[in-house]
Every structure is written in C-alpha cells, then in structure tokens.
Amino acid sequence: MKNELEDKILAILDNHQVGVLTSVQGDFPHARYMTFFHEGLTLYTPSGKELPKTEEVRKNPHVSVLLGYEGHGSAFLEITGLASLEEDESVKESIWENISKEWFKGEDSPSFVVIKIVPEQIRILNSGDDGPDTLDLIG
C-alpha cells in the first residue's frame, strides 16, 4: 500500500511545479506561491536570502505545501514538513538550471538560496476515495 501511495504522490509531484508554501511569520501563517522541484518525496524551491520566507524558515522550520490542484475534482497534495536552507552545491546547481533567472544575478549570487522541505506527512486530497490518503513519514 505504501509503495502505491508513494507512486500516486510522485505522479502529482512530477506533473505540478507551482504550489503554495506556508511558513510561520510571528504567530500567523504566511502563504505564497512558489515553484517546486523534487527528488523523491523531498521538495526544493528557489528563494532569495533577503526575502521574508527565508528568515521565517530559519526561525520556525515547520511549513506546509499545497500542490497539484487543477480545479473541481482534481487530486492535490497537502504536505507538512521541516524546511531548511540547502547547503549541497550540486542540489543548488540542479535547481539553478531549471529556474527563471530574472530574480537572480547568477548561481553564485549571494541572494540565491534553495529551501529544502523534508516531508513529515503527505495527504492526497480530492482523490475520489472515501477520504484523504495519508503517508506518515515520521515516527
């Protein structure tokens, strides 16, 4: 069952890059659209070091992502996990190759960072089953 569920999740991740990242700003949720890439179930999204979301992740790594919704009846993912700033240069290079460069001066620009999100739980909603399918990845 877990492999079948992971396959469904990966299919949605493979077909959708734009979603909503919600972090915590003070005591309140702060949501914004982002572009996501994935390696397995781990998500990556480019950002700027000087942007509020980067500081929010540093202060509180708990985030949520919504990804895949295409309208009434379409399945989508609700992902909760822990975010960090990615240090691996090969990951940063890979993300750099796949993004619009209009916001950054260069791959080694001091403003370019990659936020890594390691999921703790992934739910598939609107999948037509009796309820959401849930993949717990901790515990």
C-alpha positions as CSV (number, residue, x, y, z in Angstrom):
1,M,0.0,0.0,0.0
2,K,2.8,2.4,0.9
3,N,4.5,2.0,-2.5
4,E,1.2,2.5,-4.3
5,L,0.5,5.6,-2.3
6,E,4.1,6.9,-2.9
7,D,3.6,6.3,-6.6
8,K,0.4,8.4,-6.6
9,I,2.2,11.2,-4.7
10,L,5.2,11.1,-7.1
11,A,2.8,11.3,-10.1
12,I,1.3,14.5,-8.7
13,L,4.8,15.9,-7.9
14,D,6.0,15.0,-11.4
15,N,3.1,16.9,-13.1
16,H,2.9,20.1,-10.9
17,Q,5.6,22.6,-10.1
18,V,3.6,25.6,-8.8
19,G,2.1,25.4,-5.4
20,V,1.6,27.3,-2.1
21,L,4.3,27.4,0.6
22,T,3.1,28.4,4.0
23,S,5.5,29.3,6.7
24,V,5.1,31.0,10.1
25,Q,5.5,34.7,10.4
26,G,5.4,35.6,14.0
27,D,2.3,33.7,15.3
28,F,0.5,33.6,11.9
29,P,0.6,31.6,8.7
30,H,2.2,33.3,5.7
31,A,1.4,31.8,2.3
32,R,2.8,32.4,-1.1
33,Y,3.0,30.7,-4.5
34,M,6.3,29.0,-5.2
35,T,7.9,26.8,-7.8
36,F,8.8,23.4,-6.5
37,F,11.2,20.7,-7.7
38,H,11.5,17.3,-6.1
39,E,13.9,14.4,-5.6
40,G,11.8,11.5,-4.4
41,L,9.5,13.0,-1.8
42,T,11.8,15.8,-0.8
43,L,10.9,19.2,-2.2
44,Y,13.1,22.1,-3.2
45,T,12.2,25.7,-4.0
46,P,14.5,28.6,-5.0
47,S,14.4,31.8,-3.0
48,G,16.3,34.9,-2.2
49,K,18.3,35.1,1.1
50,E,16.8,38.6,1.8
51,L,13.2,37.5,1.4
52,P,10.9,37.1,4.5
53,K,10.3,33.4,3.9
54,T,14.0,32.6,4.3
55,E,14.0,34.3,7.7
56,E,10.7,32.6,8.6
57,V,12.2,29.2,7.9
58,R,15.3,30.0,10.0
59,K,13.1,30.9,13.0
60,N,10.5,28.1,12.6
61,P,11.2,25.3,10.1
62,H,7.6,23.9,10.2
63,V,6.0,24.5,6.8
64,S,3.0,23.3,4.7
65,V,2.8,23.0,1.0
66,L,-0.3,22.6,-1.3
67,L,0.5,21.3,-4.7
68,G,-1.5,19.9,-7.7
69,Y,-4.9,21.4,-7.6
70,E,-6.3,22.0,-11.0
71,G,-10.0,22.7,-10.2
72,H,-13.1,20.9,-9.0
73,G,-12.5,17.2,-8.5
74,S,-8.7,17.2,-9.1
75,A,-6.5,15.4,-6.6
76,F,-3.8,17.5,-4.8
77,L,-1.2,17.2,-2.1
78,E,-1.1,18.7,1.4
79,I,2.4,18.3,2.7
80,T,3.7,19.2,6.1
81,G,7.3,19.1,6.9
82,L,10.5,20.7,8.0
83,A,12.3,23.3,5.9
84,S,15.9,24.2,5.9
85,L,18.3,26.1,3.6
86,E,20.0,23.6,1.4
87,E,23.8,23.7,1.5
88,D,24.6,21.0,-1.1
89,E,26.1,22.8,-4.1
90,S,25.0,20.0,-6.5
91,V,21.4,20.5,-5.5
92,K,21.7,24.2,-5.8
93,E,23.2,23.8,-9.3
94,S,20.4,21.5,-10.4
95,I,17.7,23.9,-9.2
96,W,19.6,26.8,-10.8
97,E,19.4,25.0,-14.2
98,N,15.6,24.7,-14.0
99,I,14.5,28.2,-12.9
100,S,13.8,31.5,-14.4
101,K,16.9,33.7,-13.9
102,E,15.1,37.0,-13.8
103,W,15.3,37.3,-10.0
104,F,18.9,36.3,-9.5
105,K,22.2,37.7,-10.9
106,G,23.9,34.3,-11.0
107,E,24.1,30.9,-9.4
108,D,26.7,32.0,-7.0
109,S,24.8,35.2,-6.3
110,P,24.7,35.8,-2.5
111,S,21.0,36.3,-2.8
112,F,20.3,32.8,-4.3
113,V,19.3,30.1,-1.9
114,V,17.3,26.8,-2.1
115,I,14.8,25.9,0.6
116,K,14.6,22.1,1.2
117,I,11.4,20.6,2.6
118,V,11.6,17.1,4.1
119,P,8.0,15.9,4.5
120,E,6.7,14.5,7.7
121,Q,3.2,13.8,6.4
122,I,1.7,13.9,2.9
123,R,-2.0,13.7,2.3
124,I,-3.7,13.2,-1.1
125,L,-7.0,15.1,-1.0
126,N,-9.8,15.0,-3.6
127,S,-8.6,11.6,-4.9
128,G,-12.2,10.3,-5.2
129,D,-11.7,7.7,-2.4
130,D,-13.5,7.7,0.9
131,G,-11.2,10.3,2.4
132,P,-7.7,11.6,2.2
133,D,-4.9,9.0,1.8
134,T,-2.2,9.8,4.3
135,L,1.5,8.9,4.1
136,D,3.2,9.4,7.5
137,L,6.9,9.7,7.2
138,I,7.9,10.2,10.9
139,G,7.5,8.0,13.9
